Amino acid sequence: MTRIRFPRFCAFEPIEQEELLKQFTEQHVKEILVQMQPDDRTQLFDELPAHLVEKLLKLLPPADRREANELLNYPHNSAGRIMTTEYVDLQMDMTVAKALEHIRKTGPNRETIYICYIVDETKKLRGVASLKNIILANPDQLIRDIMNENVFYVHTTDDQEAAVQVVQKYDILAVPVVDNEERLVGIVTVDDVLDVVQEEVTEDFQRMAGIQTIEEAYFRVGFSKRIINRVSWLVILVIAATISQAILRSYSGVLSSVIALAYFIPMLTGSGGNTGSQSSTLIIRALATGEIDIKEWWRILLREFKVGISLGLILGFIAFAIAAISLGQITLALTVGVSLCIVVSVGNIVGLAIPLFFRFIKLDPAFVSAPLIATLLDATALVIYFEIASRMLSNTTF
């Protein structure tokens, strides 16, 4: 039986899928499961309750059941979990004519036939050949003579993001997946890669916003669950914000003697937090896409130090001009300008340093939420501002 996809069914939310399966007859459910591609079936099982998956597995023929169990046994979010076992493999000593015959025979049940994978007698991956090259080759040529031995692959236990990075970097339609002995066991196709990209990007954005990961669609998440997923970080931020309150209280003498200092507190804290959030977002994204490596931390630090100084000088000059025009006090304006220059420079460094540190200790940098960085930089900005003001505006009142 030729396997076909059921994109409409797979597109439903888990709750909807479960409800639909309850409405279908057992025979209809069996037909759907048997005809689904292995990777689509695994995705379906991942999203359903365990008791229902156990029931559905019993409907599969023994060979399909073994295949499904094998895929489900791979670690969650691993390349093995999202791969399909429906691929075209060819022996190295096949002639082109024999290879085309094999492709015609097995192709209808395969996920893709445009890329064929070359293996030896022990199933170890030895090369890759496109269907185009096979068709254009002399029928008497051996596959080993036309294959490309430079194959990019991932292991079954590698994180699914590794497969994404290979597809993005080398512009290939599918990534071969091998076991610990380098034997070919499956492929990850570009459609699965796109699903992973969307999932990972969504997860990173949620973490950066200080929200626990939510996999369900927006209207499928209950009110209480949405509150729980958001409240933890907000509580942390409220507690962290008390640091700023303590700093303001400790510098109350400076603030009371120069009331005009209070006018520029929002500018200082907002600029520092925004700069840090920008910097952290750029670094987190670059780490996620593989554009930068933690080993290059000194180059990143030097580059962003220069950027931070430049931004600080530009914004500091603007702040100086605003304060000078609005208050007509050059000393106060200089205090605001110098403070903002330092705050922005420090904020840029802090924003990149924290994600790099998280990657260094093997944690996802996306856990560093922008609100947390902004809150920490608020306190830092206040300390910098009042320390500079206490030295430049001593014995001054406005």
Residue, then its C-alpha position, 0 to 999 in steps of 0.5 A: m500500500t502506498r503511504i500518503r500524508f494526512p496534512r489536514f488531520c495532522a494540522f488539528e490541535p491535539i485535543e481536536q485530534e483526540e476527539l476526531l479519533k474517538q468519532f472514527t471507527e476502529q477500522h478507519v483509525k487503523e487505515i489512517l495510522v497505517q498510511m501515515q508517514p512514520d514521522d507524522r505518526t510519531q508527531l501525532f503520538d507525541e501529542l496524544p495522552a499515553h493511554l490513547v497512544e497505547k491503544l492506537l499502537k495495538l491497531l498497527p501491524p507488527a512491523d509498523r508497531r515496532e517502527a513506531n515504538e523505536l521512534l518513540n524511544y528516542p529522546h524527546n526533541s532529538a533527531g531520532r524522534i523526528m526522523t522518518t525511516e522511509y528513504v531510498d538507500l542504494q548499495m555502493d556496487m549497484t550499477v546505475a541501471k539497477a539503482l533506477e530499477h530499485i528506485r522505481k520499485t521502492g520509491p512510491n513508499r518513500e518520503t522522498i526519492y530526489i536524494c538517495y543515500i549510499v550504504d555498504e553491506t553493513k548499512k553504514l552511510r558512505g555517500v549520497a547521490s541525487l536522482k538527477n545525477i543517477i538519471l544522467a549517468n551511464p547505465d553501466q556505471l557503478i553508484r560508488d563512482i557517481m556518489n558524493e562521499n562528503v555527506f553531512y549527517v546527524h546522530t539519532t541522539d543529537d538535538q533536533e536543532a542540529a538537523v535544522q542547522v545542517v539544512q540551513k547551512y548546506d541548503i539540502l532537502a533532507v539530513p541523514v540520521v545515523d546511529n552510534e555505529e554510523r549506520l543509516v537509520g532514517i532521514v529528517t526532511v525539510d518539512d520537519v525542519l520547518d516545524v522544528v524551526q517554528e517550535e524553537v523560535t516560539e519557545d525562545f520568544q516565550r522564554m525571552a519574554g519571561i513566559q514558561t513554554i506553552e505548546e498549545a495554541y493561544f485559545r486552547v490554553g486555559f485561564s489558570k494555566r496562562i496565569i501560572n505560566r506568566v506569574s512566576w517570572l513576574v513575581i521574580l521581577v517584582i522582588a528584583a525591583t525592590i533593589s531599585q527601591a532600596i537604592l533610591r532610599s539609600y541615595s535619598g539625601v542626594l535626591s532631596s538636595v537636587i530634586a531635578l535629578a528625579y526628572f531624568i531617572p526614567m530616561l536613565t533606567g529606560s535607556g539602560g534596560n532597552t540597550g541591554s535587551q537589544s544586546s541580549t536579543l542579538i546575542i541569543r539569536a546569533l547563538a541559536t543560529g550558530e552565527i557565533d560560538i562561545k569560544e569567540w567570547w573575547r571577539i564578541l566582547l570587544r566588538e560590543f564594547k566598541v558598539g556600547i561606547s559609541l551608542g553611549l556617546i551618541l545618547g549621552f550627548i542627546a541627553f546633555a542637550i535635552a537637560a541643558i535646554s530644559l533646565g539651563q544648568i550645565t553641571l546638571a546636564l553634564t551629570v545626566g549626559v555622562s551618566l547616560c553614556i556610562v549606563v548605555s555602555v554598561g547595559n550593552i555589555v551586561g546584555l551580551a555577557i549574561p547569555l554568553f555565561f548561560r551558554f558557557i554553563k550549558l543552559d539555554p541562553a533564551f532563559v535570560s528574559a529581557p524583562l530580567i535584564a531590564t530590571l537588573l539594569d534599572a538598579t545598575a543605572l540608579v547606582i551609576y547616576f547617583e554616584i556620579a551626581s553625588r560627586m559632580l553636584s555636591n553642595t548644589t540645589f535646584 
